[in-house]
Amino acid sequence: MKNVGLRSPSEQVGGFVYFGRMVDQMRAHASGQLPPDYQANLGKGLDELCVNFLGVSYNLVVQYVSEGLSDEAILQSCFGMGHRPSEAEIYNLHVERIHA
């Protein structure tokens, strides 16, 4: 499989891991550069988890990507349209996962 320039899932955008990789996949898909192996999971798995956590639809993020917004602008728009988690909420989710 060729390298399509996707960021590591652990790289952060605005403090969120995976968000940048999801956006990279959307951009690669829009330009016809995303391999078929990746296309089957668009909007599913971690993509779905990410947008659900932010309280927006996957298609809304795709729309922002197609409009050429930067990663930070997309994330800020998601916060404005959906849910901006507090530091306490993020901390609590992290602790819950550790002790699950």
C-alpha positions in Angstrom: 0.0 0.0 0.0 1.4 3.4 -0.9 2.0 6.1 1.6 -0.7 8.7 1.1 0.7 11.2 3.6 -1.6 10.4 6.5 -0.6 11.7 9.9 -0.1 9.3 12.8 -3.3 8.7 14.8 -1.5 10.0 17.9 -0.7 13.4 16.4 -2.9 16.1 17.9 -4.9 18.9 16.4 -6.2 21.3 19.1 -5.4 18.7 21.8 -7.3 15.9 20.0 -5.6 12.8 18.8 -6.8 11.2 15.6 -8.7 14.2 14.3 -5.8 15.2 12.0 -5.6 11.7 10.5 -9.3 11.6 9.9 -9.1 15.0 8.1 -6.1 13.7 6.1 -8.1 10.7 5.0 -11.0 12.9 3.9 -8.6 15.1 1.8 -6.9 12.1 0.3 -10.3 10.5 -0.6 -11.5 13.8 -2.2 -8.4 13.9 -4.3 -8.6 10.3 -5.3 -5.4 9.4 -3.4 -6.9 7.3 -0.7 -6.3 3.5 -1.2 -9.5 1.3 -1.4 -8.5 -0.4 1.9 -9.0 2.8 3.7 -12.2 3.8 1.9 -14.3 1.0 3.3 -13.9 2.4 6.8 -14.6 6.1 6.1 -17.0 7.4 8.6 -16.8 4.3 10.7 -14.7 3.1 13.7 -12.5 5.9 15.0 -14.0 8.4 12.5 -17.4 7.7 14.0 -16.1 7.9 17.6 -14.4 11.2 16.9 -17.4 13.0 15.3 -19.8 11.6 17.9 -17.6 12.9 20.7 -17.6 16.3 19.0 -21.4 16.1 18.5 -21.3 16.7 14.7 -21.9 14.5 11.7 -19.1 13.0 9.7 -20.6 14.6 6.6 -20.3 18.0 8.2 -16.6 17.5 8.6 -16.3 16.3 5.0 -18.1 19.5 4.0 -15.6 21.6 5.9 -12.7 19.7 4.3 -14.2 20.3 0.9 -14.4 24.0 1.6 -10.7 24.0 2.1 -10.7 25.0 5.8 -7.6 24.3 7.9 -7.6 21.6 10.5 -7.9 24.1 13.3 -10.7 25.9 11.6 -12.6 22.7 11.1 -12.1 21.7 14.7 -13.3 25.1 15.9 -16.3 24.9 13.6 -17.1 21.5 15.1 -16.9 23.0 18.6 -19.3 25.8 17.5 -21.8 23.4 15.9 -21.5 20.5 18.3 -19.8 19.9 21.6 -16.7 21.4 23.1 -15.6 19.1 25.8 -14.2 20.6 29.0 -10.8 19.6 30.4 -12.6 17.8 33.2 -14.7 15.8 30.8 -11.6 14.8 28.8 -9.8 13.9 32.0 -12.7 11.8 33.3 -13.0 9.9 30.0 -9.2 9.2 30.2 -9.4 7.9 33.8 -12.5 5.8 33.0 -10.7 4.1 30.2 -7.7 3.4 32.3 -9.8 1.8 35.0 -12.2 0.0 32.7 
